Amino acid sequence: MIYLGRPREPMPPRRPLMPPPHPPMHPSRPPMQRSPHSAGQNILNHFRDQEGNLDIDKITTTAQQVGKLYGQVSPLVTKFIKR
């Protein structure tokens, strides 16, 4: 119901739905570009020796560490999943 004797308060101004774009954090740094190599190739680069060959010892050691970590974390994860 509208009361004719009472003036209406003005509506607040509308705010835009999207905030204005901000300038880049580091304007002097060029934007990063993705290399054409696959993600798997980039991971394998961490396991190469100085000549560029795959270092089987590094791969084996890392796999053992991941296995140990999984053995320590999996009981905690299964407790949260079963709840």
N, C-alpha and C positions, 0 to 999 in steps of 0.2 A: 504494500500500500504506500502510495506517495503522498506526503504531506505538502500541500501547496504553499503554506505559510512559512515553511522552514527552508532556508537555502541549502543546497547540497554542497558538500565539501568537494574540492577539485580532486580528481584522480591523480595519483602519483605518476610521474613519467614512466613510460615503458622502458625496460632494460632490454638490450639486445640478447637474443638467445645464445649466441656464440661470442666469447670474448674476442677483442681485437687481437690479431696476431702479434706475437712478441718478436723482437729482433733476435737473431741467433745468439747463443751464449758466447761463442767465440767467433766473432766476425772475421778475424784474420786467418782462421783455420779453414781449409777447404773441406767440403762435406766428404764423408767417407763413402767410397764406392766399393761395391762388392766385387770380389775377384771372380773370374770365370771358373775357378776350381771348385770342386764339390766340397762339402763339409768334411767328408771322410778323408779326402786328400789333405786338407788342412790339419786334421788330427794326426794323420800319419807323419806329417813333417816333424812332429815333436819326438818321434821315435827314430829319427835318422841320425847317423853318426856324421863326423866331419866330412867324410867323402860323399855323403848323400845316400849311403846304403842304409837299409833298415837294420836297426840294432835289436837283434832278437833278445839279448839280455835285458834291455830296457823294457821291451814288450812283456817279457815273462815276469819281471819284477813288478811291473805295474798291474798285471793281471792277478798276481798273488796278493797284492795290497788291496785290490778291489774285492777279491774273494774274502779276505779277512774282514774288511769293512762290512760287506754284506752279511757275514756271519754275526757280526756284532749288532747291526742295525735291524735285521729282519725280525727278531723277536719283539722289538719295540713296535715295529710297524704292524705286525700281526695283532698285537694287543689293541691297537687303535682301530684296525679294520673290523675286528670281531665285535666291537661294541655297537 
